[in-house]
Amino acid sequence: FSYSIVSSVPASNRDLFTIDPKKGELRLTGLLDFEDVHLHELQIEATDKGTPPLSGHCSVELEV
């Protein structure tokens, strides 16, 4: 499988998160400020290596 962040809400904070493309492990890369944004939502896609490749999606919500 290959994992990726498809979108984030708010879009301006997308750079605050990374995902390991092989493990799907999410990591925080910056500081979160409750006064700025208290809810982050990430759309994650997992794609297999089949022919044709199939994919699945999920939503991850992080409340600060």
C-alpha positions in Angstrom: 0.0 0.0 0.0 0.9 3.6 -0.5 -0.6 6.3 1.8 -1.0 10.0 1.1 -2.8 13.1 2.5 -5.3 14.1 -0.1 -6.6 17.3 1.5 -6.9 19.0 4.9 -9.2 21.5 6.6 -8.1 24.2 7.0 -6.1 23.9 3.8 -3.6 26.5 5.0 -2.4 24.1 7.8 -1.7 21.1 5.5 2.0 21.5 6.0 1.6 20.8 9.7 1.2 17.0 9.0 3.1 14.4 7.1 2.3 10.8 6.4 4.7 7.9 6.0 3.8 6.6 2.5 4.6 3.0 3.4 3.4 2.7 7.0 0.5 5.3 7.0 1.9 6.8 10.2 0.8 10.5 10.7 3.3 12.9 12.2 3.0 16.5 13.4 5.6 18.8 11.8 4.7 22.1 13.5 3.0 23.7 16.4 -0.8 23.6 16.9 -2.5 26.6 18.4 -6.0 26.1 19.9 -6.7 29.8 19.6 -6.0 29.6 15.9 -7.6 26.3 14.9 -9.2 23.8 17.3 -10.2 21.1 14.8 -8.1 19.7 11.9 -9.5 17.2 9.4 -7.3 15.2 7.1 -8.5 13.1 4.1 -6.2 10.1 3.7 -5.9 7.8 0.7 -4.5 4.3 0.6 -3.7 2.8 -2.8 -2.6 -0.7 -3.5 -0.1 -1.9 -6.1 -2.5 -4.0 -8.1 -3.4 -3.8 -11.8 -5.4 -1.6 -11.9 -4.6 0.0 -8.5 -7.5 0.3 -6.1 -7.8 2.9 -3.4 -9.7 3.6 -0.2 -10.2 6.8 1.7 -10.7 7.8 5.3 -11.1 11.0 7.4 -8.9 11.7 10.4 -10.1 14.4 12.8 -7.8 16.0 15.4 -9.3 18.2 18.1 -6.9 20.5 20.0 
